[in-house]
Amino acid sequence: MTQPPIVSVDVQDMLCAQALAVVAKARAALPIGGRLEIRYNADDVRRDLAAWAADRGDQIEVSGAERLQLTRCA
């Protein structure tokens, strides 16, 4: 089975609400098992994205300096 490609999203210098909107739009286009690499540069954005992803049943992990990887699980 082929892994879906990783989609990159850059939310650097965005406020939390803007970052969540951008990530939500990108996530909506992902199939189950699809992955987003999210570039951010603010801790409050990272915390909000992690909580938001957990609320949706997705996995999120740190994948480098100021990068998160979200895997759509539901």
Long-range contacts (C-beta under 8 A, 24 or more apart in sequence): 3-33, 4-30, 4-31, 4-33, 4-34, 4-35, 6-35, 6-36, 6-37, 6-69, 7-34, 7-35, 7-36, 7-37, 8-36, 8-37, 8-38, 8-39, 9-36, 9-37, 9-38, 9-39, 10-38, 10-39, 11-38, 11-39, 11-40, 11-45, 12-39, 12-40, 12-41, 12-66, 13-41, 14-45, 15-45, 16-42, 16-44, 16-45, 16-48, 19-45, 19-48, 19-49, 20-48, 20-49, 20-52, 23-49, 23-52, 23-70, 24-52, 27-56, 27-58, 27-70, 27-72, 30-72, 31-72, 32-72, 32-73, 32-74, 33-71, 33-72, 33-73, 34-71, 34-72, 35-69, 35-70, 35-71, 35-72, 36-69, 36-70, 36-72, 37-63, 37-67, 37-68, 37-69, 38-67, 38-68, 38-69, 38-70, 39-66, 39-67, 40-66, 40-67, 40-68, 41-66
